[in-house]
């Protein structure tokens, strides 16, 4: 029988309430499966929290703001861990979303389609 681990849902809720403007904007494109797959916000993935997660396709979408510029090694370590667990990680900057949210959503939609085709 698999071991059940509690998730830090309190922290996830807090992160959702404190979403950045870019996260709120992108969520308008990801909510209700508009990009072809169901996404959830601020989901625990191992020791990390994914900004957006599609469980079905093991797709993580991360938005990077100023704080990510301060510690790129942490992001690389996090991405390596997630890829090692079988996740695909897409990263965009907050600026990408604020200047071209539709383009970011299109890139995510295309990745969703590629992953679905790989599984077919």
C-alpha positions as CSV (number, residue, x, y, z in Angstrom):
1,X,0.0,0.0,0.0
2,X,1.4,3.4,-0.9
3,X,2.5,5.7,1.9
4,X,0.3,8.7,2.3
5,X,2.0,12.0,2.9
6,X,0.3,15.1,4.1
7,X,0.5,18.1,1.8
8,X,1.1,21.6,3.0
9,X,-2.3,22.9,1.9
10,X,-2.1,25.9,4.2
11,X,1.0,27.1,2.5
12,X,-0.5,26.4,-1.0
13,X,-3.6,28.4,0.0
14,X,-1.4,31.3,1.2
15,X,0.5,31.3,-2.1
16,X,-2.7,31.3,-4.1
17,X,-4.0,34.3,-2.1
18,X,-0.7,36.1,-2.6
19,X,-0.5,35.5,-6.3
20,X,1.5,38.0,-8.4
21,X,-0.3,40.0,-11.0
22,X,1.5,37.9,-13.7
23,X,0.2,34.7,-12.0
24,X,-3.3,36.1,-11.9
25,X,-3.2,37.1,-15.5
26,X,-1.9,33.7,-16.7
27,X,-4.5,31.9,-14.6
28,X,-7.2,33.6,-16.7
29,X,-5.8,31.6,-19.7
30,X,-5.2,28.3,-17.8
31,X,-8.3,28.1,-15.7
32,X,-11.2,25.8,-16.9
33,X,-8.9,23.8,-19.2
34,X,-8.6,26.6,-21.8
35,X,-5.2,25.4,-22.9
36,X,-6.4,21.9,-23.5
37,X,-5.6,20.4,-20.0
38,X,-6.5,20.9,-16.4
39,X,-4.1,23.1,-14.4
40,X,-4.0,23.8,-10.7
41,X,-2.3,26.7,-9.0
42,X,0.4,26.5,-6.3
43,X,0.5,22.8,-6.0
44,X,3.0,20.9,-3.9
45,X,5.3,18.8,-6.0
46,X,7.8,16.9,-3.8
47,X,9.6,19.5,-1.7
48,X,8.5,22.4,-4.0
49,X,5.4,24.3,-5.0
50,X,4.6,24.6,-8.7
51,X,3.1,27.9,-9.8
52,X,0.9,25.9,-12.2
53,X,0.6,22.1,-12.5
54,X,-1.1,19.8,-14.9
55,X,-1.0,16.4,-13.1
56,X,-2.3,14.4,-16.1
57,X,0.7,15.5,-18.3
58,X,3.2,16.1,-15.5
59,X,3.6,19.6,-16.8
60,X,4.8,22.4,-14.5
61,X,4.7,26.1,-15.5
62,X,6.8,28.5,-13.5
63,X,6.7,32.3,-13.6
64,X,9.9,34.0,-12.6
65,X,10.0,37.5,-11.1
66,X,12.7,39.5,-9.6
67,X,13.4,37.1,-6.8
68,X,14.4,34.4,-9.3
69,X,17.1,36.7,-10.6
70,X,18.8,36.5,-7.2
71,X,19.1,32.7,-7.0
72,X,19.2,31.1,-10.5
73,X,21.0,28.1,-9.1
74,X,18.0,27.3,-6.9
75,X,15.7,27.3,-9.9
76,X,18.2,25.0,-11.8
77,X,18.2,22.6,-8.9
78,X,14.5,22.6,-8.6
79,X,14.0,22.1,-12.4
80,X,16.6,19.2,-12.3
81,X,14.7,17.5,-9.4
82,X,11.3,17.9,-11.2
83,X,12.7,16.6,-14.5
84,X,14.2,13.7,-12.6
85,X,10.7,12.9,-11.4
86,X,9.4,12.9,-14.9
87,X,8.0,16.4,-15.1
88,X,8.3,18.8,-18.0
89,X,9.1,22.3,-16.8
90,X,8.2,25.5,-18.7
91,X,9.6,28.8,-17.4
92,X,8.4,32.3,-18.3
93,X,9.2,35.6,-16.8
94,X,6.6,37.9,-15.3
95,X,7.5,40.3,-18.0
96,X,6.7,37.7,-20.7
97,X,3.2,37.4,-19.2
98,X,2.6,41.1,-18.8
99,X,3.7,42.0,-22.3
100,X,2.4,38.9,-24.2
101,X,0.1,36.8,-22.1
102,X,-1.5,35.3,-25.2
103,X,1.8,34.2,-26.6
104,X,2.7,32.5,-23.3
105,X,-0.7,30.8,-23.3
106,X,-0.1,29.7,-26.9
107,X,3.3,28.2,-26.0
108,X,1.7,26.3,-23.1
109,X,-1.1,25.1,-25.3
110,X,1.5,23.8,-27.8
111,X,3.4,22.0,-25.1
112,X,0.2,20.4,-23.9
113,X,-0.5,19.2,-27.4
114,X,3.0,17.8,-27.8
115,X,2.7,15.9,-24.5
116,X,-0.7,14.5,-25.4
117,X,0.6,13.3,-28.8
118,X,3.6,11.6,-27.1
119,X,1.2,9.7,-24.8
120,X,-1.1,8.6,-27.6
